[in-house]
Amino acid sequence: MSAIKQRITPFLWFNDNAEEAVNFYVGIFKNSKAGKATRYTKESAEASGRPEGSVMTIPFTLDGQEFTAINGGPAFHFTEALSLVVHCRTQAEIDHYWTQLSQGGDATAQMCGWLKDRYGLSWQVVPDQMLELVGDPEKGPKVFAAMLKMKKLDLATLERAAA
Protein backbone atom coordinates (compact mmCIF):
# COMPACT_ATOMS: atom_id res chain seq x y z
CA MET A 1 0.00 0.00 0.00
CA SER A 2 1.42 3.38 -0.98
CA ALA A 3 1.08 6.55 1.05
CA ILE A 4 -0.94 9.45 -0.32
CA LYS A 5 1.51 12.07 -1.54
CA GLN A 6 -1.07 14.73 -2.23
CA ARG A 7 -4.54 14.88 -0.71
CA ILE A 8 -6.36 16.43 -3.68
CA THR A 9 -5.61 15.44 -7.27
CA PRO A 10 -7.24 17.27 -10.19
CA PHE A 11 -8.95 14.74 -12.48
CA LEU A 12 -9.25 16.00 -16.06
CA TRP A 13 -11.90 14.58 -18.44
CA PHE A 14 -11.00 14.24 -22.10
CA ASN A 15 -13.03 12.70 -24.89
CA ASP A 16 -10.45 10.28 -26.32
CA ASN A 17 -7.13 12.15 -26.33
CA ALA A 18 -6.05 12.07 -22.67
CA GLU A 19 -2.72 10.40 -23.44
CA GLU A 20 -1.95 12.97 -26.17
CA ALA A 21 -2.82 15.82 -23.79
CA VAL A 22 -0.69 14.36 -21.00
CA ASN A 23 2.30 14.10 -23.34
CA PHE A 24 1.72 17.70 -24.46
CA TYR A 25 1.63 19.01 -20.86
CA VAL A 26 4.59 16.89 -19.69
CA GLY A 27 6.64 18.32 -22.57
CA ILE A 28 6.07 21.88 -21.34
CA PHE A 29 6.77 21.70 -17.61
CA LYS A 30 10.04 20.74 -15.93
CA ASN A 31 9.94 18.04 -13.24
CA SER A 32 7.08 16.32 -15.07
CA LYS A 33 6.26 12.78 -16.15
CA ALA A 34 3.45 10.57 -17.33
CA GLY A 35 2.55 7.49 -15.32
CA LYS A 36 1.30 4.09 -16.38
CA ALA A 37 -2.06 4.21 -18.12
CA THR A 38 -4.93 1.96 -17.13
CA ARG A 39 -6.97 0.54 -19.98
CA TYR A 40 -10.63 -0.19 -20.44
CA THR A 41 -11.39 -3.83 -19.71
CA LYS A 42 -14.24 -5.68 -21.38
CA GLU A 43 -16.51 -4.83 -18.44
CA SER A 44 -15.53 -1.17 -18.12
CA ALA A 45 -15.73 -0.74 -21.90
CA GLU A 46 -19.27 -2.14 -21.93
CA ALA A 47 -20.31 0.11 -19.04
CA SER A 48 -18.76 3.27 -20.52
CA GLY A 49 -19.11 2.74 -24.25
CA ARG A 50 -15.37 3.24 -24.69
CA PRO A 51 -13.28 0.83 -26.80
CA GLU A 52 -11.89 -2.17 -24.94
CA GLY A 53 -8.10 -1.88 -24.52
CA SER A 54 -8.07 1.90 -25.05
CA VAL A 55 -6.56 4.22 -22.44
CA MET A 56 -8.99 4.85 -19.58
CA THR A 57 -6.89 6.89 -17.13
CA ILE A 58 -3.35 8.10 -17.03
CA PRO A 59 -1.71 9.71 -13.99
CA PHE A 60 0.81 12.47 -14.59
CA THR A 61 2.87 15.02 -12.71
CA LEU A 62 3.46 18.62 -13.79
CA ASP A 63 6.25 20.34 -11.90
CA GLY A 64 5.56 18.17 -8.86
CA GLN A 65 1.73 18.55 -8.97
CA GLU A 66 -0.14 15.28 -9.53
CA PHE A 67 -3.07 14.99 -11.95
CA THR A 68 -5.06 12.22 -13.56
CA ALA A 69 -6.52 12.31 -17.06
CA ILE A 70 -9.42 10.16 -18.23
CA ASN A 71 -10.79 9.35 -21.65
CA GLY A 72 -14.42 9.56 -20.61
CA GLY A 73 -16.09 10.31 -23.93
CA PRO A 74 -17.81 13.41 -25.30
CA ALA A 75 -20.28 13.96 -22.43
CA PHE A 76 -18.29 16.71 -20.66
CA HIS A 77 -16.09 19.59 -21.81
CA PHE A 78 -13.78 22.04 -20.11
CA THR A 79 -15.09 25.53 -19.37
CA GLU A 80 -13.53 28.65 -17.89
CA ALA A 81 -15.21 27.67 -14.61
CA LEU A 82 -11.97 25.77 -13.93
CA SER A 83 -8.52 27.08 -14.75
CA LEU A 84 -5.01 26.09 -13.79
CA VAL A 85 -2.73 28.90 -12.65
CA VAL A 86 0.95 28.87 -13.59
CA HIS A 87 2.91 31.11 -11.21
CA CYS A 88 5.95 32.61 -12.92
CA ARG A 89 9.00 34.33 -11.41
CA THR A 90 10.11 36.19 -14.54
CA GLN A 91 8.86 37.52 -17.86
CA ALA A 92 10.86 34.76 -19.56
CA GLU A 93 8.80 32.15 -17.68
CA ILE A 94 5.57 33.96 -18.56
CA ASP A 95 6.61 34.01 -22.22
CA HIS A 96 7.61 30.32 -22.19
CA TYR A 97 4.42 28.98 -20.62
CA TRP A 98 2.19 31.33 -22.60
CA THR A 99 3.76 30.32 -25.91
CA GLN A 100 3.83 26.60 -25.16
CA LEU A 101 0.37 26.27 -23.66
CA SER A 102 -1.31 28.36 -26.34
CA GLN A 103 0.11 26.28 -29.24
CA GLY A 104 -2.96 25.15 -31.17
CA GLY A 105 -5.21 26.76 -28.55
CA ASP A 106 -6.84 30.15 -28.20
CA ALA A 107 -5.01 33.00 -26.55
CA THR A 108 -6.65 35.74 -28.61
CA ALA A 109 -10.13 35.64 -27.07
CA GLN A 110 -8.84 35.61 -23.52
CA MET A 111 -7.48 38.45 -21.39
CA CYS A 112 -5.65 39.13 -18.12
CA GLY A 113 -3.20 36.25 -18.53
CA TRP A 114 -5.83 33.62 -19.43
CA LEU A 115 -5.59 31.26 -22.39
CA LYS A 116 -7.23 28.06 -23.58
CA ASP A 117 -4.98 25.26 -24.73
CA ARG A 118 -5.66 22.98 -27.70
CA TYR A 119 -7.75 20.69 -25.49
CA GLY A 120 -9.99 23.50 -24.22
CA LEU A 121 -8.44 23.64 -20.74
CA SER A 122 -8.10 27.19 -19.35
CA TRP A 123 -4.81 28.38 -17.90
CA GLN A 124 -3.76 31.59 -16.17
CA VAL A 125 -0.10 32.47 -16.68
CA VAL A 126 0.71 35.06 -14.03
CA PRO A 127 3.69 36.55 -12.21
CA ASP A 128 4.22 35.42 -8.61
CA GLN A 129 3.66 38.94 -7.33
CA MET A 130 0.27 39.37 -9.06
CA LEU A 131 -1.92 38.90 -5.99
CA GLU A 132 0.30 41.23 -3.98
CA LEU A 133 0.20 43.90 -6.70
CA VAL A 134 -3.56 43.72 -7.26
CA GLY A 135 -4.33 43.39 -3.55
CA ASP A 136 -2.53 46.57 -2.52
CA PRO A 137 -5.22 49.21 -1.78
CA GLU A 138 -3.23 52.03 -3.43
CA LYS A 139 -1.45 50.21 -6.25
CA GLY A 140 -4.10 47.59 -6.96
CA PRO A 141 -6.52 49.68 -9.04
CA LYS A 142 -3.69 50.92 -11.30
CA VAL A 143 -2.28 47.43 -11.72
CA PHE A 144 -5.73 45.99 -12.39
CA ALA A 145 -6.43 48.70 -15.00
CA ALA A 146 -3.13 47.90 -16.75
CA MET A 147 -3.84 44.16 -16.61
CA LEU A 148 -7.26 44.60 -18.24
CA LYS A 149 -5.52 45.89 -21.38
CA MET A 150 -3.37 42.74 -21.70
CA LYS A 151 -3.81 39.25 -23.02
CA LYS A 152 -0.37 37.86 -22.08
CA LEU A 153 0.77 39.64 -18.94
CA ASP A 154 3.75 41.96 -19.16
CA LEU A 155 5.50 42.06 -15.80
CA ALA A 156 7.40 45.30 -16.47
CA THR A 157 4.18 47.13 -17.42
CA LEU A 158 2.42 45.83 -14.30
CA GLU A 159 5.34 46.92 -12.11
CA ARG A 160 5.35 50.38 -13.74
CA ALA A 161 1.62 50.67 -13.06
CA ALA A 162 2.29 49.85 -9.40
CA ALA A 163 5.10 52.43 -9.10
Summary of the structure (lengths in Angstrom):
residues: 163
radius of gyration: 18.4
end to end distance: 53.5
largest distance: 62.5
contacts: 444
relative contact order: 0.14
helix: 31%
strand: 24%
